[in-house]
Amino acid sequence: MGIVPHRCVAALSVSCLLALSATVGAAGCASTEYVNEGPGQPTPRASGSLPPGSVGVCKQPFTKRPPIVSEELWAHAKVCTPRTPASYIRLGYAKDGSAGADPEAEQLVERVLAALAEGTDPDDGNNKMTSAIRAVRAYAAKRDELRARIVRESPAERACDVTYLLNTTSAARSKLSGGDACTAEVFDPEARADRCLFDTKRPEGLWLSSGWSCMTFTGALGNEASCHQLCGYDDYCTRQVYCAAGDVNLLLCALGVCLPEPGVKVD
């Protein structure tokens, strides 16, 4: 019973098509036209905008290139504007161009870089690092853009063993990455590809960022849990991660590589 209506519909459809065909044939059949819809929208990576999964960077207006940042990336990075997402890493230190110079910032960066160059020494490196951290905190207390990054701690707390932390995590990270020197990658809008944020010819910058790569969202490891892996499940090293994370963040920002403020969601 259910088949009969289908046959009727099919027969009716054929009759209608034949009648329509005859009518169109009499009037003349127009050729089929294909509308050119264009190539469509480019992918985010192809268009130069930030693709999902990558980290964006911009450079602060009227600032100098941080010595630890790749020259090519600095040249390609766009200037930060009020519309730049809060999740972007802000690059640049001191003042340049029409905004005037900042000699104190210049001297501070030189002091921190000198401390980093000797910071790997297991005997006296941590004293130099601790001294540099104190200098950066004093400078940051006078700067609105850095003040919020100062770690509040009790005077009774001991100084962090930054040298032990970074020596341990640097060696472990090198093994895990297969010897790749780059500790963090960001998106280059001109090359339209991820590239190393840091100048791999500056070992002091890479040493500092080796521990940073497990504290933040950048790099191949990219999550806080991986700090335990970088520490080789060494409890003392792990305690230094939580002790020094804020100071590493502050040191990097003073050197001209400012991570997003805590609490900012990063895709």
Secondary structure, DSSP 8 states (H G I E B T S, - for coil): --HHHHHHHHHHHHHHHHHHHHHHHHH-----------S----HHHHTS--TT---EEE-TT-B--TTB-HHHHHHSEE--TTS-TTSEEE-BS--GGG---HHHHHHHHHHHHHHHHTT-TTTHHHHHHHHHHHHHHHHTT-HHHHTTS----TTS----HHHHHHHHHHHHHHHTTT-----EEEETTTTEEEESB-TT-HHHHHHHHHHTTTSS-TTT-STTHHHHHTTT-HHHHHHHHHHHHHHHHHHHHTTEE---TT----
